Amino acid sequence: MNPIKLSDKLLELLEATLRFTYFCGDVTRIEPPHSTSWRTMSEALCAVISAAGNRLEIDGEPPHLLQAGEALLVPPGVRHCASFPAAGPPYFSRWAHFQVTVFNQVDAFRFLTPPRVWHGTTAAEMGRICEELAALQPRPAAGTGNPLALLARRKYLGLKLFTLIAESSRPHENAGRLLDALQRLAPVLDQLDTAAPETPLRLAAMARLACLSPSRFSALFRDALGVPPAAYQRQQRLNRAKSQLVHTDKPVAQIAREAGFPDPFHFSKAFKQADGLSPRAYRAHLRQGMW
């Protein structure tokens, strides 16, 4: 496959907007038999398993069977189930939930076709990074430690993890075309990232930012991001809410308000339409098999 050719301007945009966000991780002792159950997350999962026999299932794919010391990787939005179906001695999973974006909120995995299972020294390094990220997770108390050093180390490790992934992945067949489209849409995506969630941008305003007619803008946006602009804004609000549900103990009403919904009822209705579960059921379901 030919490498992706990028202009200097596009390279500058990618460098300026590349962002790693760490949500959670740990070194978890697991008692088999065990299953995460089927789930779809708004962030990526990397996990390194210490025992042979783990089974990674992805919708529409044959099962992937892992050997001891191998790593699994599940990009955001991929329905999956990780399980150890047989009884046996306890084993450990070193894991991390994270997100890598460009152009503010565009999932960087859209540009890659990564393997599901990783082996050898790459898998071992992934495990070391997941373990160190977990050790850095507690934030220092106000006025103590060196928070800048901690944050810098976390960002360094996160981008190192993504570097390992990107270097071993094939570019997606549409990556070049997608990047060209996103360059044109960059001013719009920047506005969407900073706009208040309760006041979504209107189509005409977004089209003006991209210097396109509304019809041409809508077609370009849908082609690049797979959904119309209004649906994309709603999807991003719900994705942020999903992370809050899983990784914080905030009340659902507060999460609904911060996501720009007028009340918990409208939030729950939109959530069920998108995921088939209520926000509370989604929180319980994801936390049950967390790793």
Secondary structure, DSSP 8 states (H G I E B T S, - for coil): -------HHHHHHHHHH-EEEEEEEEEEEE-SSEE--SB--SSEEEEEESSTTEEEEETTS--EEE-TT-EEEE-TT--EEEEE-S--S-EEEEEEEEEEEETTTEEGGGGEE--SEE-HHHHHHHHHHHHHHHHT-S---TTSS-HHHHHHHHHHHHHHHHHHHHHTSEE-TTHHHHHHHHHHHHHHHHHHHHS-TTS---HHHHHHHTTS-HHHHHHHHHHHHSS-HHHHHHHHHHHHHHHHHHH----HHHHHHHTT-SSHHHHHHHHHHHHSS-HHHHHHHHHHT--
